[in-house]
Amino acid sequence: MIEDLRTETVLEGSDGSYYTGWEVTRRLRSGAWNPCLRQDDPDRRLVETESGELLLLAPIDPATLPARAEVRLEGEAARVVRTRRRCRRPRNRRYGFPDGQ
């Protein structure tokens, strides 16, 4: 099945995000990420992001993606997208102290 071939590579980033092989290749080719190291056994990559941070990428089984993420095909692109919105916590606002401290 062609869809399986396009989505079989899913990588977990050390930033807690998930990426498809297509997304990683696109960011490396565009210069958004720069390759630093690649390890074969176990298969892992270290890349530098635009902000200068290091990101470790390791392949995972797509079936183990958390419920909040799924792989979607958009034309020739396969992307990992969030399926649930993030719950925003109300900001902890400090109001004035009653005794004027």
Phi and psi in radians as a Rosetta constraint file:
Dihedral C 1 N 2 CA 2 C 2 CIRCULARHARMONIC -1.148 0.35
Dihedral N 2 CA 2 C 2 N 3 CIRCULARHARMONIC -0.686 0.35
Dihedral C 2 N 3 CA 3 C 3 CIRCULARHARMONIC -1.029 0.35
Dihedral N 3 CA 3 C 3 N 4 CIRCULARHARMONIC -0.667 0.35
Dihedral C 3 N 4 CA 4 C 4 CIRCULARHARMONIC -1.111 0.35
Dihedral N 4 CA 4 C 4 N 5 CIRCULARHARMONIC -0.657 0.35
Dihedral C 4 N 5 CA 5 C 5 CIRCULARHARMONIC -1.182 0.35
Dihedral N 5 CA 5 C 5 N 6 CIRCULARHARMONIC -0.611 0.35
Dihedral C 5 N 6 CA 6 C 6 CIRCULARHARMONIC -1.374 0.35
Dihedral N 6 CA 6 C 6 N 7 CIRCULARHARMONIC -0.327 0.35
Dihedral C 6 N 7 CA 7 C 7 CIRCULARHARMONIC -2.068 0.35
Dihedral N 7 CA 7 C 7 N 8 CIRCULARHARMONIC 0.147 0.35
Dihedral C 7 N 8 CA 8 C 8 CIRCULARHARMONIC -1.244 0.35
Dihedral N 8 CA 8 C 8 N 9 CIRCULARHARMONIC -0.412 0.35
Dihedral C 8 N 9 CA 9 C 9 CIRCULARHARMONIC -1.702 0.35
Dihedral N 9 CA 9 C 9 N 10 CIRCULARHARMONIC 1.936 0.35
Dihedral C 9 N 10 CA 10 C 10 CIRCULARHARMONIC -2.182 0.35
Dihedral N 10 CA 10 C 10 N 11 CIRCULARHARMONIC 2.300 0.35
Dihedral C 10 N 11 CA 11 C 11 CIRCULARHARMONIC -2.052 0.35
Dihedral N 11 CA 11 C 11 N 12 CIRCULARHARMONIC 2.448 0.35
Dihedral C 11 N 12 CA 12 C 12 CIRCULARHARMONIC -1.717 0.35
Dihedral N 12 CA 12 C 12 N 13 CIRCULARHARMONIC 2.244 0.35
Dihedral C 12 N 13 CA 13 C 13 CIRCULARHARMONIC -1.640 0.35
Dihedral N 13 CA 13 C 13 N 14 CIRCULARHARMONIC 2.681 0.35
Dihedral C 13 N 14 CA 14 C 14 CIRCULARHARMONIC -1.182 0.35
Dihedral N 14 CA 14 C 14 N 15 CIRCULARHARMONIC -0.154 0.35
Dihedral C 14 N 15 CA 15 C 15 CIRCULARHARMONIC -1.538 0.35
Dihedral N 15 CA 15 C 15 N 16 CIRCULARHARMONIC 0.040 0.35
Dihedral C 15 N 16 CA 16 C 16 CIRCULARHARMONIC 1.544 0.35
Dihedral N 16 CA 16 C 16 N 17 CIRCULARHARMONIC 0.008 0.35
Dihedral C 16 N 17 CA 17 C 17 CIRCULARHARMONIC -1.698 0.35
Dihedral N 17 CA 17 C 17 N 18 CIRCULARHARMONIC 2.885 0.35
Dihedral C 17 N 18 CA 18 C 18 CIRCULARHARMONIC -2.129 0.35
Dihedral N 18 CA 18 C 18 N 19 CIRCULARHARMONIC 2.514 0.35
Dihedral C 18 N 19 CA 19 C 19 CIRCULARHARMONIC -2.379 0.35
Dihedral N 19 CA 19 C 19 N 20 CIRCULARHARMONIC 2.574 0.35
Dihedral C 19 N 20 CA 20 C 20 CIRCULARHARMONIC -1.536 0.35
Dihedral N 20 CA 20 C 20 N 21 CIRCULARHARMONIC 2.859 0.35
Dihedral C 20 N 21 CA 21 C 21 CIRCULARHARMONIC -1.017 0.35
Dihedral N 21 CA 21 C 21 N 22 CIRCULARHARMONIC -0.624 0.35
Dihedral C 21 N 22 CA 22 C 22 CIRCULARHARMONIC -1.077 0.35
Dihedral N 22 CA 22 C 22 N 23 CIRCULARHARMONIC -0.790 0.35
Dihedral C 22 N 23 CA 23 C 23 CIRCULARHARMONIC -1.110 0.35
Dihedral N 23 CA 23 C 23 N 24 CIRCULARHARMONIC -0.730 0.35
Dihedral C 23 N 24 CA 24 C 24 CIRCULARHARMONIC -1.131 0.35
Dihedral N 24 CA 24 C 24 N 25 CIRCULARHARMONIC -0.834 0.35
Dihedral C 24 N 25 CA 25 C 25 CIRCULARHARMONIC -1.037 0.35
Dihedral N 25 CA 25 C 25 N 26 CIRCULARHARMONIC -0.749 0.35
Dihedral C 25 N 26 CA 26 C 26 CIRCULARHARMONIC -1.108 0.35
Dihedral N 26 CA 26 C 26 N 27 CIRCULARHARMONIC -0.752 0.35
Dihedral C 26 N 27 CA 27 C 27 CIRCULARHARMONIC -1.198 0.35
Dihedral N 27 CA 27 C 27 N 28 CIRCULARHARMONIC -0.608 0.35
Dihedral C 27 N 28 CA 28 C 28 CIRCULARHARMONIC -1.208 0.35
Dihedral N 28 CA 28 C 28 N 29 CIRCULARHARMONIC -0.748 0.35
Dihedral C 28 N 29 CA 29 C 29 CIRCULARHARMONIC -1.190 0.35
Dihedral N 29 CA 29 C 29 N 30 CIRCULARHARMONIC -0.611 0.35
Dihedral C 29 N 30 CA 30 C 30 CIRCULARHARMONIC -1.368 0.35
Dihedral N 30 CA 30 C 30 N 31 CIRCULARHARMONIC -0.239 0.35
Dihedral C 30 N 31 CA 31 C 31 CIRCULARHARMONIC 1.559 0.35
Dihedral N 31 CA 31 C 31 N 32 CIRCULARHARMONIC 0.046 0.35
Dihedral C 31 N 32 CA 32 C 32 CIRCULARHARMONIC -1.143 0.35
Dihedral N 32 CA 32 C 32 N 33 CIRCULARHARMONIC -0.585 0.35
Dihedral C 32 N 33 CA 33 C 33 CIRCULARHARMONIC -2.137 0.35
Dihedral N 33 CA 33 C 33 N 34 CIRCULARHARMONIC 2.566 0.35
Dihedral C 33 N 34 CA 34 C 34 CIRCULARHARMONIC -2.031 0.35
Dihedral N 34 CA 34 C 34 N 35 CIRCULARHARMONIC 2.274 0.35
Dihedral C 34 N 35 CA 35 C 35 CIRCULARHARMONIC -1.208 0.35
Dihedral N 35 CA 35 C 35 N 36 CIRCULARHARMONIC 2.429 0.35
Dihedral C 35 N 36 CA 36 C 36 CIRCULARHARMONIC -1.970 0.35
Dihedral N 36 CA 36 C 36 N 37 CIRCULARHARMONIC -1.048 0.35
Dihedral C 36 N 37 CA 37 C 37 CIRCULARHARMONIC -2.422 0.35
Dihedral N 37 CA 37 C 37 N 38 CIRCULARHARMONIC 2.653 0.35
Dihedral C 37 N 38 CA 38 C 38 CIRCULARHARMONIC -2.373 0.35
Dihedral N 38 CA 38 C 38 N 39 CIRCULARHARMONIC 2.284 0.35
Dihedral C 38 N 39 CA 39 C 39 CIRCULARHARMONIC -1.986 0.35
Dihedral N 39 CA 39 C 39 N 40 CIRCULARHARMONIC 2.432 0.35
Dihedral C 39 N 40 CA 40 C 40 CIRCULARHARMONIC -1.558 0.35
Dihedral N 40 CA 40 C 40 N 41 CIRCULARHARMONIC -0.685 0.35
Dihedral C 40 N 41 CA 41 C 41 CIRCULARHARMONIC -2.356 0.35
Dihedral N 41 CA 41 C 41 N 42 CIRCULARHARMONIC 1.754 0.35
Dihedral C 41 N 42 CA 42 C 42 CIRCULARHARMONIC -1.317 0.35
Dihedral N 42 CA 42 C 42 N 43 CIRCULARHARMONIC 2.717 0.35
Dihedral C 42 N 43 CA 43 C 43 CIRCULARHARMONIC -1.227 0.35
Dihedral N 43 CA 43 C 43 N 44 CIRCULARHARMONIC 1.981 0.35
Dihedral C 43 N 44 CA 44 C 44 CIRCULARHARMONIC -2.573 0.35
Dihedral N 44 CA 44 C 44 N 45 CIRCULARHARMONIC 2.685 0.35
Dihedral C 44 N 45 CA 45 C 45 CIRCULARHARMONIC -2.260 0.35
Dihedral N 45 CA 45 C 45 N 46 CIRCULARHARMONIC 2.549 0.35
Dihedral C 45 N 46 CA 46 C 46 CIRCULARHARMONIC -2.063 0.35
Dihedral N 46 CA 46 C 46 N 47 CIRCULARHARMONIC 2.163 0.35
Dihedral C 46 N 47 CA 47 C 47 CIRCULARHARMONIC -2.210 0.35
Dihedral N 47 CA 47 C 47 N 48 CIRCULARHARMONIC 2.720 0.35
Dihedral C 47 N 48 CA 48 C 48 CIRCULARHARMONIC -1.811 0.35
Dihedral N 48 CA 48 C 48 N 49 CIRCULARHARMONIC 2.253 0.35
Dihedral C 48 N 49 CA 49 C 49 CIRCULARHARMONIC -1.473 0.35
Dihedral N 49 CA 49 C 49 N 50 CIRCULARHARMONIC 3.024 0.35
Dihedral C 49 N 50 CA 50 C 50 CIRCULARHARMONIC -1.008 0.35
Dihedral N 50 CA 50 C 50 N 51 CIRCULARHARMONIC -0.563 0.35
Dihedral C 50 N 51 CA 51 C 51 CIRCULARHARMONIC -1.438 0.35
Dihedral N 51 CA 51 C 51 N 52 CIRCULARHARMONIC 0.010 0.35
Dihedral C 51 N 52 CA 52 C 52 CIRCULARHARMONIC 1.547 0.35
Dihedral N 52 CA 52 C 52 N 53 CIRCULARHARMONIC 0.073 0.35
Dihedral C 52 N 53 CA 53 C 53 CIRCULARHARMONIC -1.476 0.35
Dihedral N 53 CA 53 C 53 N 54 CIRCULARHARMONIC 2.642 0.35
Dihedral C 53 N 54 CA 54 C 54 CIRCULARHARMONIC -1.605 0.35
Dihedral N 54 CA 54 C 54 N 55 CIRCULARHARMONIC 2.414 0.35
Dihedral C 54 N 55 CA 55 C 55 CIRCULARHARMONIC -2.246 0.35
Dihedral N 55 CA 55 C 55 N 56 CIRCULARHARMONIC 2.135 0.35
Dihedral C 55 N 56 CA 56 C 56 CIRCULARHARMONIC -1.655 0.35
Dihedral N 56 CA 56 C 56 N 57 CIRCULARHARMONIC 2.238 0.35
Dihedral C 56 N 57 CA 57 C 57 CIRCULARHARMONIC -2.046 0.35
Dihedral N 57 CA 57 C 57 N 58 CIRCULARHARMONIC 2.274 0.35
Dihedral C 57 N 58 CA 58 C 58 CIRCULARHARMONIC -2.330 0.35
Dihedral N 58 CA 58 C 58 N 59 CIRCULARHARMONIC 2.349 0.35
Dihedral C 58 N 59 CA 59 C 59 CIRCULARHARMONIC -1.194 0.35
Dihedral N 59 CA 59 C 59 N 60 CIRCULARHARMONIC 2.531 0.35
Dihedral C 59 N 60 CA 60 C 60 CIRCULARHARMONIC -2.310 0.35
Dihedral N 60 CA 60 C 60 N 61 CIRCULARHARMONIC 2.887 0.35
Dihedral C 60 N 61 CA 61 C 61 CIRCULARHARMONIC -1.310 0.35
Dihedral N 61 CA 61 C 61 N 62 CIRCULARHARMONIC 2.187 0.35
Dihedral C 61 N 62 CA 62 C 62 CIRCULARHARMONIC -0.963 0.35
Dihedral N 62 CA 62 C 62 N 63 CIRCULARHARMONIC -0.434 0.35
Dihedral C 62 N 63 CA 63 C 63 CIRCULARHARMONIC -1.208 0.35
Dihedral N 63 CA 63 C 63 N 64 CIRCULARHARMONIC -0.292 0.35
Dihedral C 63 N 64 CA 64 C 64 CIRCULARHARMONIC -1.648 0.35
Dihedral N 64 CA 64 C 64 N 65 CIRCULARHARMONIC 0.116 0.35
Dihedral C 64 N 65 CA 65 C 65 CIRCULARHARMONIC -1.038 0.35
Dihedral N 65 CA 65 C 65 N 66 CIRCULARHARMONIC 2.491 0.35
Dihedral C 65 N 66 CA 66 C 66 CIRCULARHARMONIC -1.152 0.35
Dihedral N 66 CA 66 C 66 N 67 CIRCULARHARMONIC 2.826 0.35
Dihedral C 66 N 67 CA 67 C 67 CIRCULARHARMONIC -1.048 0.35
Dihedral N 67 CA 67 C 67 N 68 CIRCULARHARMONIC -0.396 0.35
Dihedral C 67 N 68 CA 68 C 68 CIRCULARHARMONIC -1.382 0.35
Dihedral N 68 CA 68 C 68 N 69 CIRCULARHARMONIC -0.077 0.35
Dihedral C 68 N 69 CA 69 C 69 CIRCULARHARMONIC -2.331 0.35
Dihedral N 69 CA 69 C 69 N 70 CIRCULARHARMONIC 2.606 0.35
Dihedral C 69 N 70 CA 70 C 70 CIRCULARHARMONIC -2.630 0.35
Dihedral N 70 CA 70 C 70 N 71 CIRCULARHARMONIC 2.755 0.35
Dihedral C 70 N 71 CA 71 C 71 CIRCULARHARMONIC -1.579 0.35
Dihedral N 71 CA 71 C 71 N 72 CIRCULARHARMONIC 2.234 0.35
Dihedral C 71 N 72 CA 72 C 72 CIRCULARHARMONIC -2.131 0.35
Dihedral N 72 CA 72 C 72 N 73 CIRCULARHARMONIC 2.474 0.35
Dihedral C 72 N 73 CA 73 C 73 CIRCULARHARMONIC -1.691 0.35
Dihedral N 73 CA 73 C 73 N 74 CIRCULARHARMONIC 2.250 0.35
Dihedral C 73 N 74 CA 74 C 74 CIRCULARHARMONIC -2.249 0.35
Dihedral N 74 CA 74 C 74 N 75 CIRCULARHARMONIC 1.632 0.35
Dihedral C 74 N 75 CA 75 C 75 CIRCULARHARMONIC 1.166 0.35
Dihedral N 75 CA 75 C 75 N 76 CIRCULARHARMONIC -2.118 0.35
Dihedral C 75 N 76 CA 76 C 76 CIRCULARHARMONIC -1.543 0.35
Dihedral N 76 CA 76 C 76 N 77 CIRCULARHARMONIC -0.094 0.35
Dihedral C 76 N 77 CA 77 C 77 CIRCULARHARMONIC -1.731 0.35
Dihedral N 77 CA 77 C 77 N 78 CIRCULARHARMONIC 2.451 0.35
Dihedral C 77 N 78 CA 78 C 78 CIRCULARHARMONIC -2.041 0.35
Dihedral N 78 CA 78 C 78 N 79 CIRCULARHARMONIC 2.142 0.35
Dihedral C 78 N 79 CA 79 C 79 CIRCULARHARMONIC -2.244 0.35
Dihedral N 79 CA 79 C 79 N 80 CIRCULARHARMONIC 2.649 0.35
Dihedral C 79 N 80 CA 80 C 80 CIRCULARHARMONIC -1.619 0.35
Dihedral N 80 CA 80 C 80 N 81 CIRCULARHARMONIC 2.177 0.35
Dihedral C 80 N 81 CA 81 C 81 CIRCULARHARMONIC -2.161 0.35
Dihedral N 81 CA 81 C 81 N 82 CIRCULARHARMONIC 2.671 0.35
Dihedral C 81 N 82 CA 82 C 82 CIRCULARHARMONIC -1.346 0.35
Dihedral N 82 CA 82 C 82 N 83 CIRCULARHARMONIC 2.363 0.35
Dihedral C 82 N 83 CA 83 C 83 CIRCULARHARMONIC -1.780 0.35
Dihedral N 83 CA 83 C 83 N 84 CIRCULARHARMONIC -0.211 0.35
Dihedral C 83 N 84 CA 84 C 84 CIRCULARHARMONIC -2.158 0.35
Dihedral N 84 CA 84 C 84 N 85 CIRCULARHARMONIC 2.534 0.35
Dihedral C 84 N 85 CA 85 C 85 CIRCULARHARMONIC -1.320 0.35
Dihedral N 85 CA 85 C 85 N 86 CIRCULARHARMONIC 2.622 0.35
Dihedral C 85 N 86 CA 86 C 86 CIRCULARHARMONIC -1.266 0.35
Dihedral N 86 CA 86 C 86 N 87 CIRCULARHARMONIC 2.455 0.35
Dihedral C 86 N 87 CA 87 C 87 CIRCULARHARMONIC -1.430 0.35
Dihedral N 87 CA 87 C 87 N 88 CIRCULARHARMONIC 2.085 0.35
Dihedral C 87 N 88 CA 88 C 88 CIRCULARHARMONIC -1.540 0.35
Dihedral N 88 CA 88 C 88 N 89 CIRCULARHARMONIC 2.266 0.35
Dihedral C 88 N 89 CA 89 C 89 CIRCULARHARMONIC -1.559 0.35
Dihedral N 89 CA 89 C 89 N 90 CIRCULARHARMONIC 2.461 0.35
Dihedral C 89 N 90 CA 90 C 90 CIRCULARHARMONIC -1.118 0.35
Dihedral N 90 CA 90 C 90 N 91 CIRCULARHARMONIC 2.500 0.35
Dihedral C 90 N 91 CA 91 C 91 CIRCULARHARMONIC -1.213 0.35
Dihedral N 91 CA 91 C 91 N 92 CIRCULARHARMONIC 2.519 0.35
Dihedral C 91 N 92 CA 92 C 92 CIRCULARHARMONIC -1.436 0.35
Dihedral N 92 CA 92 C 92 N 93 CIRCULARHARMONIC 1.755 0.35
Dihedral C 92 N 93 CA 93 C 93 CIRCULARHARMONIC -1.658 0.35
Dihedral N 93 CA 93 C 93 N 94 CIRCULARHARMONIC 2.358 0.35
Dihedral C 93 N 94 CA 94 C 94 CIRCULARHARMONIC -1.684 0.35
Dihedral N 94 CA 94 C 94 N 95 CIRCULARHARMONIC 2.156 0.35
Dihedral C 94 N 95 CA 95 C 95 CIRCULARHARMONIC -1.736 0.35
Dihedral N 95 CA 95 C 95 N 96 CIRCULARHARMONIC 2.847 0.35
Dihedral C 95 N 96 CA 96 C 96 CIRCULARHARMONIC -0.997 0.35
Dihedral N 96 CA 96 C 96 N 97 CIRCULARHARMONIC 2.580 0.35
Dihedral C 96 N 97 CA 97 C 97 CIRCULARHARMONIC -1.257 0.35
Dihedral N 97 CA 97 C 97 N 98 CIRCULARHARMONIC 2.438 0.35
Dihedral C 97 N 98 CA 98 C 98 CIRCULARHARMONIC -1.135 0.35
Dihedral N 98 CA 98 C 98 N 99 CIRCULARHARMONIC -0.484 0.35
Dihedral C 98 N 99 CA 99 C 99 CIRCULARHARMONIC -1.733 0.35
Dihedral N 99 CA 99 C 99 N 100 CIRCULARHARMONIC 0.286 0.35
Dihedral C 99 N 100 CA 100 C 100 CIRCULARHARMONIC 1.323 0.35
Dihedral N 100 CA 100 C 100 N 101 CIRCULARHARMONIC 0.337 0.35
